[in-house]
Amino acid sequence: MKQSEFKRRRTELMKMMGKNTIAILPAASLLTRNRDADFPFRQDSDFLYLTGFNEPDAVMVLMPGRKHGEYILFCRE
């Protein structure tokens, strides 16, 4: 899917949010099954729908109307 579709989705959400609001959405984390095995990673559905970013432990921040960028994505190194 093209990045423009994810941008459209975020824009639609920010229109519903209104002014002076903020949305913070965390991504899913890796889950340990037992001491030496992890469950297969599955991204949070809402996070994936808005970002298309399929990495664990990220955080998306939406701030409608912010002059220096309305969308920030924090991720691990």
C-alpha positions as CSV (number, residue, x, y, z in Angstrom):
1,M,0.0,0.0,0.0
2,K,1.2,3.5,-0.8
3,Q,2.3,5.9,2.0
4,S,-0.3,8.4,0.6
5,E,-3.1,6.1,1.9
6,F,-1.7,6.1,5.4
7,K,-1.3,9.9,5.3
8,R,-5.0,10.2,4.2
9,R,-6.1,8.1,7.1
10,R,-4.1,10.2,9.6
11,T,-5.5,13.4,8.1
12,E,-9.1,12.1,8.4
13,L,-8.5,11.2,12.1
14,M,-6.9,14.7,12.8
15,K,-10.0,16.4,11.2
16,M,-12.1,14.5,13.8
17,M,-9.8,15.4,16.7
18,G,-10.1,19.2,16.5
19,K,-7.8,21.9,17.7
20,N,-5.5,21.8,20.8
21,T,-5.7,18.0,20.9
22,I,-3.1,15.2,20.8
23,A,-3.2,11.5,20.1
24,I,-0.6,9.1,21.2
25,L,-0.7,5.6,19.9
26,P,1.8,2.9,20.9
27,A,2.7,0.0,18.7
28,A,2.7,-3.5,19.9
29,S,5.6,-5.0,21.8
30,L,7.4,-8.3,21.4
31,L,5.9,-10.9,23.7
32,T,7.9,-13.6,25.2
33,R,6.3,-17.1,25.1
34,N,8.8,-18.6,27.6
35,R,12.4,-18.0,28.5
36,D,13.9,-18.7,25.1
37,A,11.0,-18.2,22.5
38,D,8.9,-15.2,21.5
39,F,5.4,-15.2,20.1
40,P,5.4,-14.2,16.4
41,F,5.1,-10.4,16.2
42,R,1.7,-8.9,15.3
43,Q,1.4,-5.2,15.1
44,D,-1.5,-3.4,16.8
45,S,-4.3,-3.0,14.2
46,D,-5.0,0.7,14.8
47,F,-1.3,1.6,14.7
48,L,-0.7,-0.4,11.5
49,Y,-3.8,1.2,9.9
50,L,-2.6,4.7,10.5
51,T,1.2,4.3,10.0
52,G,1.9,1.2,7.9
53,F,4.9,0.8,10.2
54,N,5.4,-2.9,11.2
55,E,8.1,-2.6,13.9
56,P,7.6,-3.2,17.6
57,D,7.8,-0.6,20.4
58,A,7.2,2.5,18.2
59,V,4.9,5.4,19.2
60,M,2.9,7.6,16.9
61,V,1.9,11.1,17.9
62,L,-0.6,13.2,16.1
63,M,-1.0,17.0,16.8
64,P,-3.4,18.7,14.4
65,G,-2.4,22.2,13.4
66,R,1.2,22.0,14.8
67,K,3.4,24.2,12.6
68,H,6.5,22.0,12.7
69,G,4.7,18.8,11.8
70,E,1.5,17.2,12.8
71,Y,2.8,13.6,12.7
72,I,5.8,12.2,14.6
73,L,6.8,8.6,14.7
74,F,9.3,7.4,17.4
75,C,11.0,4.1,17.0
76,R,13.8,2.0,18.3
77,E,17.3,2.3,17.0
